Amino acid sequence: MTHDKTHFGFRDVPVGEKANLVRNVFDSVADKYDLMNDLMSLGIHRIWKRIAIQLSHVRYGESVLDLAGGTGDMTALFQQRVGAAGQVVLSDINAAMLNRGRDRLLDEGVSGNVSYAQIDAEKLPFADNRFDCVCIAFGLRNVTRKEEALQSIHRVLKPGGRIIILEFSEVQGDLLKKGYDLYSFKLLPLMGKLFANDADSYRYLAESIRLHPNQEKLKSMMEQAGFERCQYFNLTRGIVAVHRGYKL
């Protein structure tokens, strides 16, 4: 693969095209995103997210950036922790997802100390040392230049601030891997077709998971971006992992 190509699922595409291709995926799935998350994970994604929140060590009065926050699950949980004295920014590069997240949170009465921003994780438009925590949940694998995103996150964190990455990762155990492959490449696209009328987007989801850096590789990338005390926590035998690092 040449330097001007990147992965979009199992396809090689020009670097400049990936963001638009990913945007098309999420434009397509935005209306069914929450339903499909529950169906695909049997609701377990809610537990994964709460564990990530716990590992963030976010406290009352702190400021949090929820990157690639989609429909606002993590933002709502963070808002409960930071309270009235804190602030949470729900952000996404995709307007359809961000609008859905904003509407959902407003319908649920989450407002006041929550703001919204349509931004690119690779080029965060915030001042240095701005946030106590930056979280990106199930979004990093869709970023074209992950190294640039990690460096940008590091810049906007305060000294002592934390990065939390919740993402699909490398499954542990040969038998589970075989079953997971069958589920990912056969059942996921079928569920996408039946419930969201979109098999291709969920085929991309399965492919993008396989090409995402595994636990150790992502930990190394975080360290190269300047994070320290980096560690990861496997959930559900590595189907997902929470990575945490600090800006010291």
C-alpha positions as CSV (number, residue, x, y, z in Angstrom):
1,M,0.0,0.0,0.0
2,T,1.5,3.3,-1.0
3,H,1.7,6.4,1.2
4,D,-1.3,8.0,-0.4
5,K,-3.6,5.1,0.2
6,T,-5.5,4.0,3.3
7,H,-7.9,1.3,4.3
8,F,-11.7,1.6,4.0
9,G,-12.7,-1.8,5.3
10,F,-10.8,-4.3,3.2
11,R,-10.5,-1.8,0.3
12,D,-7.5,0.4,-0.4
13,V,-8.7,4.0,-1.1
14,P,-7.0,7.3,-1.6
15,V,-6.4,9.0,1.8
16,G,-8.5,12.0,0.8
17,E,-11.5,9.9,0.1
18,K,-11.8,7.9,3.3
19,A,-13.5,10.6,5.4
20,N,-16.3,11.0,2.8
21,L,-16.8,7.2,2.6
22,V,-17.0,7.0,6.4
23,R,-19.4,9.9,6.4
24,N,-21.7,8.1,3.9
25,V,-21.7,5.1,6.1
26,F,-22.9,7.1,9.2
27,D,-25.3,9.2,7.2
28,S,-26.9,5.9,6.2
29,V,-27.0,4.3,9.7
30,A,-27.8,7.3,11.9
31,D,-31.5,6.7,12.2
32,K,-31.0,3.1,13.2
33,Y,-27.7,3.5,15.1
34,D,-29.0,3.0,18.6
35,L,-31.3,0.1,17.7
36,M,-28.5,-1.7,15.9
37,N,-26.0,-1.2,18.7
38,D,-28.4,-3.0,21.1
39,L,-29.1,-5.7,18.6
40,M,-25.5,-6.3,17.6
41,S,-24.2,-6.5,21.2
42,L,-27.3,-7.8,22.9
43,G,-27.2,-4.6,24.9
44,I,-23.7,-5.3,26.3
45,H,-22.4,-2.1,24.7
46,R,-24.1,-0.2,27.6
47,I,-21.9,-2.1,30.1
48,W,-18.8,-1.5,28.1
49,K,-19.5,2.2,28.1
50,R,-20.1,2.4,31.8
51,I,-16.9,0.6,32.5
52,A,-15.0,3.1,30.3
53,I,-16.7,5.9,32.2
54,Q,-15.4,4.4,35.5
55,L,-11.9,4.0,34.1
56,S,-11.9,7.7,33.1
57,H,-11.8,8.8,36.7
58,V,-13.9,11.9,35.6
59,R,-15.0,13.9,38.7
60,Y,-17.4,16.7,39.5
61,G,-16.5,20.0,37.9
62,E,-14.2,18.6,35.2
63,S,-14.4,19.3,31.5
64,V,-14.7,16.4,29.0
65,L,-14.5,16.2,25.2
66,D,-16.6,13.3,23.8
67,L,-15.0,12.7,20.4
68,A,-17.0,10.8,17.7
69,G,-19.8,10.9,20.3
70,G,-22.5,10.0,17.9
71,T,-25.9,9.7,19.5
72,G,-24.6,10.9,22.9
73,D,-24.5,7.8,25.1
74,M,-21.1,8.7,26.6
75,T,-22.0,12.4,26.9
76,A,-25.0,11.7,29.0
77,L,-23.0,9.5,31.3
78,F,-20.2,12.0,31.6
79,Q,-22.6,14.8,32.2
80,Q,-23.9,12.9,35.3
81,R,-20.4,12.7,36.7
82,V,-19.2,16.3,36.0
83,G,-22.4,17.8,37.4
84,A,-23.5,21.4,37.1
85,A,-20.0,22.8,37.6
86,G,-18.5,20.7,34.8
87,Q,-18.8,20.8,31.0
88,V,-19.1,18.1,28.3
89,V,-18.6,18.7,24.6
90,L,-20.4,16.2,22.3
91,S,-18.6,16.2,19.0
92,D,-18.7,14.2,15.8
93,I,-17.4,14.8,12.3
94,N,-20.7,13.5,10.9
95,A,-23.6,16.1,10.9
96,A,-26.4,13.4,10.8
97,M,-25.0,11.6,13.9
98,L,-24.3,14.9,15.8
99,N,-27.8,16.1,15.1
100,R,-29.3,12.9,16.3
101,G,-27.2,13.0,19.4
102,R,-28.2,16.6,20.2
103,D,-32.0,15.8,19.6
104,R,-31.8,12.8,21.8
105,L,-30.1,14.5,24.7
106,L,-32.4,17.5,24.5
107,D,-35.4,15.1,24.5
108,E,-33.9,13.4,27.6
109,G,-33.5,16.8,29.4
110,V,-29.7,16.8,29.1
111,S,-28.7,20.4,28.6
112,G,-27.1,23.4,30.2
113,N,-23.5,22.2,30.5
114,V,-23.4,20.2,27.3
115,S,-22.3,21.8,24.1
116,Y,-22.0,20.5,20.5
117,A,-19.3,20.7,17.9
118,Q,-18.9,19.2,14.4
119,I,-15.1,18.6,14.3
120,D,-12.4,16.4,12.9
121,A,-10.5,14.4,15.5
122,E,-7.3,15.0,13.6
123,K,-7.5,18.8,13.9
124,L,-9.2,19.7,17.1
125,P,-10.1,23.4,17.2
126,F,-9.5,23.9,20.9
127,A,-6.8,25.6,22.9
128,D,-3.9,23.7,24.4
129,N,-4.5,22.2,27.9
130,R,-8.3,22.6,27.6
131,F,-9.9,19.3,28.8
132,D,-9.5,17.0,31.8
133,C,-10.6,14.0,29.8
134,V,-11.0,13.2,26.1
135,C,-12.9,10.1,25.2
136,I,-13.4,8.5,21.8
137,A,-15.7,5.5,21.9
138,F,-16.0,3.3,18.8
139,G,-14.7,6.0,16.6
140,L,-10.9,5.8,16.4
141,R,-11.0,3.0,13.9
142,N,-12.8,5.3,11.4
143,V,-10.2,8.0,11.7
144,T,-7.9,8.2,8.7
145,R,-4.7,9.4,10.4
146,K,-4.9,7.9,13.9
147,E,-1.5,9.2,14.9
148,E,-2.5,12.8,14.1
149,A,-5.7,12.4,16.1
150,L,-3.8,11.0,19.1
151,Q,-1.3,14.0,19.0
152,S,-4.2,16.4,18.7
153,I,-5.9,14.9,21.7
154,H,-2.7,15.0,23.7
155,R,-2.4,18.8,22.9
156,V,-5.8,19.7,24.2
157,L,-5.6,17.7,27.4
158,K,-4.5,19.5,30.6
159,P,-1.5,18.2,32.4
160,G,-2.8,15.2,34.4
161,G,-5.6,14.8,31.9
162,R,-6.7,11.4,30.6
163,I,-7.4,9.9,27.2
164,I,-10.0,7.1,27.1
165,I,-10.3,5.0,24.0
166,L,-13.2,2.4,23.9
167,E,-12.9,0.4,20.7
168,F,-13.3,-3.1,19.2
169,S,-10.0,-5.0,19.5
170,E,-8.4,-8.4,19.0
171,V,-10.4,-11.2,20.4
172,Q,-8.5,-13.6,22.8
173,G,-8.9,-17.3,22.2
174,D,-9.0,-19.3,18.9
175,L,-12.4,-20.8,19.4
176,L,-14.0,-17.4,20.2
177,K,-12.2,-15.9,17.2
178,K,-13.8,-18.4,14.9
179,G,-17.3,-17.8,16.3
180,Y,-16.7,-14.0,16.2
181,D,-15.6,-14.1,12.6
182,L,-18.8,-16.0,11.6
183,Y,-20.9,-13.6,13.5
184,S,-19.1,-10.5,12.1
185,F,-19.0,-11.4,8.4
186,K,-22.3,-13.4,8.1
187,L,-24.7,-12.3,10.8
188,L,-23.8,-8.6,11.0
189,P,-24.5,-7.7,7.4
190,L,-27.7,-9.8,7.5
191,M,-28.9,-7.9,10.6
192,G,-28.0,-4.6,8.9
193,K,-30.0,-5.6,5.9
194,L,-33.0,-6.7,7.9
195,F,-33.2,-3.9,10.5
196,A,-31.5,-1.0,8.8
197,N,-31.9,-1.9,5.1
198,D,-28.1,-1.5,4.8
199,A,-25.9,-4.6,4.6
200,D,-22.9,-2.8,3.2
201,S,-22.4,-0.4,6.1
202,Y,-22.3,-3.3,8.6
203,R,-20.0,-5.3,6.4
204,Y,-17.7,-2.2,6.6
205,L,-18.0,-2.3,10.4
206,A,-16.8,-5.9,10.5
207,E,-13.9,-5.2,8.1
208,S,-12.8,-2.0,9.9
209,I,-12.6,-3.8,13.2
210,R,-10.2,-6.4,11.7
211,L,-7.9,-3.7,10.4
212,H,-7.9,-1.6,13.6
213,P,-4.6,-1.8,15.6
214,N,-4.7,-4.5,18.3
215,Q,-4.3,-3.8,22.0
216,E,-0.5,-3.7,22.1
217,K,-0.2,-1.7,18.8
218,L,-2.6,0.9,19.9
219,K,-0.9,1.2,23.3
220,S,2.4,1.8,21.5
221,M,0.8,4.5,19.3
222,M,-0.5,6.3,22.4
223,E,3.0,6.3,23.8
224,Q,4.5,7.6,20.6
225,A,1.9,10.4,20.7
226,G,3.3,11.5,24.2
227,F,0.9,9.7,26.5
228,E,2.3,8.0,29.7
229,R,1.2,5.3,32.1
230,C,-0.7,3.8,29.1
231,Q,-2.6,0.6,29.8
232,Y,-5.6,-1.3,28.4
233,F,-8.4,-3.4,29.8
234,N,-9.9,-6.2,27.8
235,L,-13.6,-6.5,28.0
236,T,-15.6,-9.6,26.9
237,R,-12.4,-11.5,26.0
238,G,-11.0,-8.6,24.0
239,I,-14.0,-8.1,21.7
240,V,-13.5,-4.6,23.0
241,A,-10.8,-2.9,25.0
242,V,-10.5,0.3,27.0
243,H,-7.2,2.1,26.6
244,R,-6.2,4.8,29.0
245,G,-3.2,7.2,29.0
246,Y,-2.2,10.3,30.8
247,K,-0.7,13.6,29.8
248,L,1.9,14.3,32.4
